[in-house]
Amino acid sequence: MPKVTETILEINLSHLEHNYRILRSKIDPKTKFLAVVKAFGYGSDAVIIAKKLEELGTDYLAVAYVQEGVQLRKAGVKIPILVLHPQPINFEALLKNKLEPSLYSKHVLKHFLALAEKKGLKEYPVHLKFNTGLNRLGFLEDDIPLINDLFNQTNNLKASWIFSHLAASEDKNENAFTIEQIETFESIATKLDLQLKNATFKHLLNTSGILNYSTYQYDMVRSGIGLYGFGNHPDFDDELKPIATLKTIISQIHTIEPGKTVGYNRAFKSKAQTKTATLPIGHADGIGRQYGNGTTYVTVNNQKAYIIGNVCMDMIMIDITDINCQEGDEVIIFGKNPTADSFASNANTISYELLTGISQRVKRIFVPY
Ligand SMILES: *Cc1c(COP(=O)(O)O)cnc(C)c1O
């Protein structure tokens, strides 16, 4: 592997392929696979990830917002793209780029239908989102008569898919709640199927849903975090391989005498002589202040080095007192050790937040091995 000379986020595309194959092996070959590449492919690179997944045979992609989908189309991605959370202001761009909207409220549905009529669209595919307990986005069961009326009166739109999202699919203690969500979803699907003129397909499961509730895979599953290497449970984490490694180097080494302080607000006070290393990465790169002051560690030559003092905008300082290392040496912020999951959990957050927070200032490097 080439020597690291600055802060980089290394993305391993063979790990992506591995994760894709593992996740696919958990579902029926006939079930479609939607890969969630929102937020720059969970902080990696949406275009490169989407193209690789398209090449591997992924059926569908999903992004959160229209602009994310436009970027994929501009890069030449051809497979269907679901936009999970579009706003009416962006519907024109959505249509121009052949993106499929999630319609999640009467407001959004009416706006989209009006535009579809104006443009004379023919059976444009949409995904109807139902709220079955997450209470974030979606129609309720009570909205079904209105939806049936609207869709049975128009041929501008086609309710190709209905979907919902589980609130706690990773948590076995919430099994009863999850089953309730599934039952609500099935009841909605039955009522729509009885009345809508077009048959609708269904999707429900996210990564943890695939791993814990694969019975309910229906016609398609939606996976994000699993593709990036995390299964929200130690058993599944072992099967998957994190695709991202955040690496940096030691910029400078200092010897801090007892009683001296390090960094802003003098937050670290040295009790004994301490050797510190300054790294060219800070909260502007996505390593937030919650990771400072001894909450979490990075590794230098595979040894733990805790982040000391406050995280600065462009730098962090680590304790390397007992580590044999030099200026210019490589530092792993997260990757194999520590994993993004453990790095995040030491500061009471989750891999999703850590990964998607790595700012665009950090150079992305793609490795095929
Ligand atoms: C982000 C998202 C997903 C992906 O969830 P993972 O836990 O990352 O697999 C699936 N569905 C919806 C609606 C989402 O917003």
The ligand as a MOL file (V3000), in Angstrom:
LIG
                    3D

  0  0  0     0  0            999 V3000
M  V30 BEGIN CTAB
M  V30 COUNTS 15 15 0 0 0
M  V30 BEGIN ATOM
M  V30 1 C -31.0800 5.6660 5.1600 0
M  V30 2 C -32.2460 4.7900 4.8970 0
M  V30 3 C -32.0800 3.4060 4.6720 0
M  V30 4 C -30.7560 2.6930 4.8630 0
M  V30 5 O -30.6700 2.2330 6.1930 0
M  V30 6 P -29.4030 1.3870 6.7020 0
M  V30 7 O -29.6680 1.1750 8.1470 0
M  V30 8 O -28.2110 2.2530 6.4640 0
M  V30 9 O -29.3770 0.1430 5.9090 0
M  V30 10 C -33.1820 2.6620 4.2820 0
M  V30 11 N -34.3930 3.2380 4.1680 0
M  V30 12 C -34.6060 4.5460 4.4130 0
M  V30 13 C -35.9760 5.1000 4.2820 0
M  V30 14 C -33.5530 5.3610 4.7990 0
M  V30 15 O -33.7740 6.6650 5.0590 0
M  V30 END ATOM
M  V30 BEGIN BOND
M  V30 1 1 1 2
M  V30 2 1 2 3
M  V30 3 2 2 14
M  V30 4 1 3 4
M  V30 5 2 3 10
M  V30 6 1 4 5
M  V30 7 1 5 6
M  V30 8 2 6 7
M  V30 9 1 6 8
M  V30 10 1 6 9
M  V30 11 1 10 11
M  V30 12 2 11 12
M  V30 13 1 12 13
M  V30 14 1 12 14
M  V30 15 1 14 15
M  V30 END BOND
M  V30 END CTAB
M  END
